[in-house]
Amino acid sequence: MYKKTSRFLAIAAAALALTAGAAHAQTPPAGGMGGPGGPGMHHMHGGDFMMGFKKLHDKLNLNADQEKQWQAALNTMKQNHEQSRKNFEQLKQQFDSMKNQPILDMNALHTARQQVEQQNAQLREQNAQAWLAFYNGLNDQQKTTVSTALKEHFAKMEQRGEKMRQRWEQHRGAASAAQAQ
């Protein structure tokens, strides 16, 4: 029960953060496999993302205090994104320094990876808390606007996921047919 609840809360906080801009706070996993966010993780690209971000900001008609919270959350996100990138680069440098050894120290790599994951989890939590503080300062009309944007984002994610599943099934079907020949 606790896992499901915490997972749901993490997804909801992440969705808020994604809508508000924390998608850029994700870094590639060690080794860079799959690009930002890892294999199968899709994200909005630069201009499209920032355009949607600006549209949401403009729709909210923020007062001075809300604008300060928006900017504080945005600054937190940017700083944490940069720190997350530095953490990844540090991990990559450690791997690069070890990769020419005949035997890798997997324990050291594992420990380093865990430390970076813990640090990045803290950064993501800071992002979520900053955006939740902003969200909690909104009135009901503004929260409705954010909720609508989140629902639209979820729907688009679901559509992308379905398209990916369909492509995967087609790919798997084609691979199976080729093996059968």
Wavefront OBJ file of the C-alpha trace (Angstrom):
o trace
v 0.000 0.000 0.000
v 2.759 2.443 0.991
v 4.721 1.734 -2.205
v 1.678 2.398 -4.364
v 0.857 5.618 -2.512
v 4.420 6.911 -2.601
v 4.743 5.934 -6.254
v 1.503 7.779 -7.063
v 2.688 10.859 -5.163
v 6.036 10.712 -6.919
v 4.313 10.495 -10.302
v 1.983 13.387 -9.456
v 4.866 15.542 -8.203
v 6.924 14.622 -11.253
v 4.045 15.499 -13.542
v 3.689 18.876 -11.891
v 7.410 19.378 -12.176
v 7.386 18.279 -15.824
v 4.605 20.677 -16.634
v 6.420 23.387 -14.743
v 9.790 22.610 -16.181
v 11.607 19.945 -14.254
v 11.860 17.675 -17.246
v 15.168 19.377 -17.861
v 16.342 18.350 -14.385
v 16.706 14.704 -15.405
v 20.147 13.460 -16.374
v 21.226 10.419 -18.289
v 22.051 7.361 -16.258
v 25.670 6.280 -15.912
v 27.097 5.439 -19.287
v 24.523 7.651 -21.012
v 22.401 4.742 -22.178
v 19.135 5.837 -23.691
v 19.761 9.563 -23.397
v 18.175 11.844 -20.786
v 15.870 9.961 -18.490
v 17.036 6.542 -19.615
v 15.809 4.070 -22.175
v 12.283 4.707 -23.370
v 12.067 8.062 -21.578
v 10.669 10.634 -23.933
v 10.698 14.303 -23.215
v 9.730 17.509 -24.905
v 12.515 19.150 -26.844
v 13.839 22.644 -26.103
v 11.666 25.047 -28.053
v 8.422 23.075 -27.815
v 8.856 22.591 -24.106
v 9.715 26.198 -23.375
v 6.853 27.383 -25.565
v 4.379 25.291 -23.563
v 6.007 26.430 -20.347
v 5.649 30.098 -21.321
v 2.031 29.575 -22.399
v 1.172 28.065 -19.029
v 2.905 30.932 -17.238
v 1.014 33.484 -19.329
v -2.350 31.765 -18.730
v -1.923 31.885 -14.966
v -1.903 35.708 -14.655
v 0.296 35.553 -11.573
v 0.324 38.262 -8.923
v 3.660 39.579 -7.597
v 3.970 36.982 -4.809
v 3.067 34.123 -7.128
v 5.573 35.383 -9.689
v 8.277 35.316 -7.008
v 7.378 31.706 -6.196
v 7.393 30.850 -9.920
v 10.838 32.403 -10.326
v 12.120 30.711 -7.154
v 10.916 27.319 -8.422
v 12.367 28.010 -11.857
v 15.729 29.008 -10.351
v 15.734 25.933 -8.099
v 15.022 23.766 -11.123
v 17.809 25.364 -13.174
v 20.372 25.123 -10.380
v 19.450 21.525 -9.632
v 19.567 20.644 -13.304
v 23.098 21.992 -13.506
v 24.126 20.126 -10.355
v 22.563 16.938 -11.696
v 24.567 17.303 -14.897
v 27.740 17.806 -12.837
v 26.942 14.680 -10.833
v 26.572 12.680 -14.025
v 29.783 14.104 -15.453
v 31.646 13.190 -12.266
v 30.344 9.620 -12.513
v 31.328 9.452 -16.169
v 34.834 10.695 -15.379
v 35.199 8.052 -12.707
v 34.169 5.353 -15.162
v 36.480 6.775 -17.833
v 39.405 6.663 -15.396
v 38.690 3.001 -14.645
v 37.768 1.632 -18.049
v 41.347 0.942 -19.127
v 41.939 -1.311 -16.155
v 41.844 -5.025 -17.014
v 39.364 -5.639 -14.189
v 36.741 -3.050 -13.344
v 36.059 -2.300 -9.704
v 32.332 -2.927 -9.939
v 31.867 -2.267 -6.224
v 33.351 1.223 -6.565
v 31.241 1.920 -9.653
v 28.121 0.692 -7.914
v 28.806 2.835 -4.849
v 29.474 5.907 -6.977
v 26.312 5.311 -8.973
v 24.253 4.950 -5.789
v 25.671 8.187 -4.405
v 24.825 10.071 -7.588
v 21.332 8.578 -7.632
v 20.797 9.655 -4.019
v 22.064 13.162 -4.725
v 19.890 13.447 -7.819
v 16.867 12.130 -5.906
v 17.406 14.924 -3.393
v 17.617 17.448 -6.226
v 14.386 16.130 -7.757
v 12.698 16.370 -4.357
v 13.879 19.976 -4.016
v 12.415 20.683 -7.455
v 9.122 19.061 -6.534
v 8.934 20.964 -3.237
v 9.653 24.280 -4.971
v 6.964 23.657 -7.597
v 4.499 22.408 -4.994
v 5.088 25.584 -2.944
v 4.310 27.566 -6.093
v 1.223 25.452 -6.841
v -0.069 25.759 -3.272
v 0.068 29.555 -3.633
v -2.325 29.521 -6.592
v -6.031 30.231 -6.378
v -8.599 27.649 -7.502
v -8.896 29.085 -11.015
v -5.130 28.947 -11.493
v -4.984 25.420 -10.074
v -7.675 24.437 -12.571
v -5.504 25.849 -15.369
v -2.495 23.848 -14.152
v -4.671 20.738 -13.701
v -5.966 21.058 -17.244
v -2.408 21.392 -18.559
v -1.381 18.309 -16.561
v -4.318 16.290 -17.871
v -3.437 17.293 -21.441
v 0.181 16.343 -20.788
v -0.869 12.955 -19.361
v -3.082 12.330 -22.391
v -0.199 13.117 -24.765
v 2.121 10.854 -22.779
v -0.440 8.078 -22.950
v -0.792 8.528 -26.719
v 2.983 8.427 -27.156
v 3.174 5.334 -24.982
v 0.501 3.613 -27.037
v 2.298 4.485 -30.286
v 5.536 3.128 -28.839
v 3.804 -0.102 -27.802
v 2.343 -0.472 -31.284
v 5.729 0.119 -32.912
v 7.357 -2.320 -30.493
v 4.765 -4.970 -31.290
v 5.300 -4.401 -35.021
v 9.060 -4.596 -34.533
v 8.803 -7.739 -32.434
v 6.409 -9.289 -34.948
v 8.762 -8.493 -37.833
v 11.748 -9.886 -35.907
v 9.821 -13.074 -35.080
v 8.777 -13.499 -38.699
v 12.397 -13.059 -39.854
v 13.636 -15.642 -37.363
v 10.974 -18.125 -38.459
v 12.251 -18.040 -42.044
l 1 2 3 4 5 6 7 8 9 10 11 12 13 14 15 16 17 18 19 20 21 22 23 24 25 26 27 28 29 30 31 32 33 34 35 36 37 38 39 40 41 42 43 44 45 46 47 48 49 50 51 52 53 54 55 56 57 58 59 60 61 62 63 64 65 66 67 68 69 70 71 72 73 74 75 76 77 78 79 80 81 82 83 84 85 86 87 88 89 90 91 92 93 94 95 96 97 98 99 100 101 102 103 104 105 106 107 108 109 110 111 112 113 114 115 116 117 118 119 120 121 122 123 124 125 126 127 128 129 130 131 132 133 134 135 136 137 138 139 140 141 142 143 144 145 146 147 148 149 150 151 152 153 154 155 156 157 158 159 160 161 162 163 164 165 166 167 168 169 170 171 172 173 174 175 176 177 178 179 180 181
